[in-house]
Amino acid sequence: MASSPSTRLDSPADSTPNLEQLHALGHLLLSHHERTQNLAYLDGAIAVMQHATHMYRKDYAFYPVLVHQLASALHMRFASAGKREDLDSAIAHLRRTVDSLGEADDEMYLMMLLTSYCDLSRARYLQYNDLADIDAVVSTGQRLLDLTPDDYPGRPAWLSALGESLSIRFQHSGNLDDIEASVRAHRQAIQLESASSARVDPSYFHGLGVALGRRAQRTGDAKVLSESVYSLRQAADDTAEQSPNKPHYLSNLAVALCDLFQSSGKEEDIEASISAHQCAVKLTPVNDPNRANYLSLLGIAYGESFRRFGKLEDIEAAVSAHSEAVEITPDDRSSKPRYLHSLGNALMMRFYHLGEVQDIDTSVLLLQRAVALMPRDHVGSAIFLSSLAHALGTRFLRTQQLANIEDSITAYRRVVELTPDAQQSPGHLSNLGVALRQRFLCTGDEKDIEESISVLENAVELTPVDDPFKPLRLNNLADALVSRSHRTGAEADLELAIDTYRRAIKLTPQTHPDMPGLLLDTGIALEQLHELTGSSTTLDEAIEAFRMAILEPVGHISVRLQAALRYTLLTSQFRGKQTILRAYSHVMDILLEVVWLGYSVDRRYEILSNLGKLVNAAVAAAIDANDLPQAVEWAEAGRSLVWSQIVSLRTPVDELAQAHPDLARSLQAVQEKLRQSWNAGRSRDFRPEEYASGIPVVITHTPGSYHRELVIEYERLIAAVRACSGFQDFLRPKKYAALLSSLDHHDDGPIVIINVHPDRCDALVVCPGKAILLVPLPDLSSERAIELRRQWMECVTGHGLRTRASGKLGLLEPKSKPLMVCLERMWTWIVRPVLESLDLANLNDRLSHITWCPTGPLTQLPLHAAGIYDDPSGPRIYDFVVSSYTPSMSAIQQGHRKSMPPMSAPEVLVVTQSETPGHAPLPGTVEERDRLKATLDRGGIQNTIISDGDATIEVVKSAMNRHQWVHLACHGSQNQMNATQSAFHLYDGPLTLSDLMGIAADNAKLAFLSACQTAVGDEKVPEESAHLAAGMLAVGFKGVVATMWSIHDADAPVVVEAFYRELLALRQVKEAGGKGAGAAYALHEATRVLRDSVGEQNFMRWVPFVHFGV
């Protein structure tokens, strides 16, 4: 082709380069760039080729090749520098050249340019999400196919590319014609390729699988979804491990398997999905930008598994995967909001299971950030906003802060506005309806409940009957109808609600985790209808609904507990005693599951604060049915649950080791790790102070998550042990016979369990080798017990008796009427009936020993000091028996179990703190130490003294592991939020019970806690014995001397000297048989010495000293 004068260079003829020369120079510069990766060569090549295209335009037949090369070079520079103008310029050059070519021009050039135009337009779409580009790709791809015959070698590749583009456009347009055309194009590509080649390119199967999956998502056709999985699996299987496409193919296969799982509910589908996702992540380099996407999709799959099966390890894995995706993604990456959204949803799911407030708070923060980063006109903005609204509504349920539900409703309304009518999601409407109902329950505004029902009816109507969310939306509508019936009293609303619940149940698979909740809600509605109508049939149906909810093997344990409570309440009112016992049996079984070992300790106490009275009710029901062994079993199973969990981690596994040594070793290893990680459950999983960008730093591998992982493994091992012959009841709550047999070595007198319930109050007296003795306490009532506790605590707190003090305590007047009235009532209502029933209310030379196990309000009362003190000859309990306390029968059994071989004498550790930094001085501890050492030396007892600055945490911990007796004279404090953080205050900080869990010697016997607040329980969880004394028993000591309130600094030396002098004397004459009860007798004598010294009616001085254990 000749060049025209108008396009010649403005230079001498002999110096003007022609197009071939410019092309050659550009090609040479490109070659240098490819070899050296020096961008200067690439810039030079582009400049030369741009000059050539400007100067010569279409004057040479070689011009299309030059334009193609220029476009490739510009795309190459875009990939390196990221400047959009390079990509735009490349596409513009190609577009102009294609448009200028006529039908008569070389078809080869046209197809070359069209192919390049398709590729770069697709690249620009993927980078900037401009729908015009994908439209251009589709039209250009169709033009390419029109230019080529069926047997053209490149036709399968073009068909596949066209199919992919149509599939992408379908995601935006929702036009079924696009996805149907996409599937056809992919099928044709595979058909043509298989006809001409022995091996079909895996990318063709992959493209078909993706298109089929998108069509299935739109149509809900399970058969099409199965075809999608088949094609995607073919693509992944046919792709080599080292191929860069392998992770992408595996990831899409995993997504399809997750979709299939949502349809099939088969566990193998979600397991295969997770496995494929894990392989995709493993094959992707750490610095690959696709890795974050694969991690996020893995997290979603774990979340779906958790939602269906409720396995905590799944939601932990989901949070971990989503967190890593967020962490490795730069803030300016367009995918960042999506990853934040997924992590926020995962934390919200974990909150539903664990109830940790920090999870829902972090979820809200993450979702707010995701919404802020998402462009307002983006297709996903409504979904993100809906998730934020859900999180706000969820937080409202926990906090009851009206602002949360107000913000939630505002966000849901915006979501509905953003969703086009043609794509109106019934899910968004249902969520709005739920939020309106929640606000109605808070404010009582009838407009909210009317709108809620209207919106929920619309959502149900818009949801197809085979939609897996149909039952949930029916349930939401039924809930709203029940709420309206509470306001109006309309039977019609309740009847319609019950019918709606039943429709939801009918559509829900039997093993679905939502089933217990549906049955519970149905039972509640039936119960309320019975209250209105008195129908016995309705009552029967309510009781049956609750019973079925209890027996469901899936679902959140708290739902089954609520069902059990309702079942118990109805059977108590309308059924016989045996039915009532069966109901309480369900409650007790579930109760032990509710207080999960993996929760933080304060979370467990929070749960128990709402459940303690259940145990008293169950015990009262068993007593009423004259099933005293069952009453004792339940009294034991429902007490000191947190301490029992600690004790279980120290349980010997000798029998298991003989039968299954490997299993025993694994169990012991996990138990040891759990003892070390006990307090980790309280650790925070995010640091709000670190998110200057507005994004919380979520810490995935925290002590808390590590603790939960250990608990999951521990439970797996326990299940494996119980599957072994002869170990079916391993670490289960003991039956009465087993409890009794474990006390065979207990000859320290009766154990008295006192149960307080509004219906009846009783003492259950347990003596090894004898039948349980029931002692009714007719003069005691629940109300009287609560008032007695209030009056007594008022006396104690009114005198500032909460810290060991060296100054003068507020002493009571000798005839302090309120105090003596309390002690007299303890005698009359509680102690005297018990002693009389045991024939112990008579004076004897040798006092009998009795162990008190009080419950409820009685746990904070000094039963060991009960008596009539305003009469000089009146009865005093200390004249008849020696008293000890125990948080449970198991604590007694623990004290007798596997005693170490007898030693010639114990070794005693004495720790004193007269000047603890940050605390009031305790000068009396110096005298206490000196008098104690002198007493021990006279008795020939080896002792180690650690005082003041030498008494650091690490030194004391190390010494405690080597001594059988430990004496602590220092400040003590009780942590009511987390009893394992109750502590003894040493020179460099607090020594907590959590610290002691892993160090107490196996042969630890006696701890004397000469500190304050060491036997003070928490009135919110009285059954838990949340104090230092019970904690010392739990970490391994057999017996503990403690104080119920402050002790006078000058009194401690008197009591300590008298106690150890008597204890050593008892050991010498063997009057106590060398058993732990000697400590109780020694304390009895020591308090007598103090009482004689300060005066009997100076109760605040001698009463606080108590003995726990054996």
Helices and strands as residue ranges (DSSP letters): G 5-7, G 13-15, H 19-36, H 39-56, H 63-81, H 84-100, H 107-128, H 131-147, H 155-173, H 176-196, H 202-219, H 222-237, H 246-264, H 267-283, H 290-309, H 312-328, H 336-354, H 357-373, H 381-399, H 402-418, G 421-423, H 426-443, H 446-462, H 470-488, H 491-507, H 515-533, H 536-551, H 557-574, H 577-594, H 601-609, H 612-624, H 628-637, H 641-648, H 654-659, H 661-677, G 678-682, E 686-687, G 688-690, E 697-698, H 703-722, H 736-741, E 751-756, E 761-766, E 773-776, H 782-797, H 817-826, I 827-831, H 832-837, E 848-854, G 856-860, G 863-865, G 877-879, E 881-885, H 889-896, E 908-912, H 924-938, E 943-947, G 948-950, H 953-960, E 965-969, E 971-973, G 979-981, E 983-986, E 989-992, H 993-996, E 1006-1010, G 1022-1024, H 1028-1034, E 1039-1043, H 1051-1069, H 1077-1094, H 1099-1102, E 1105-1109
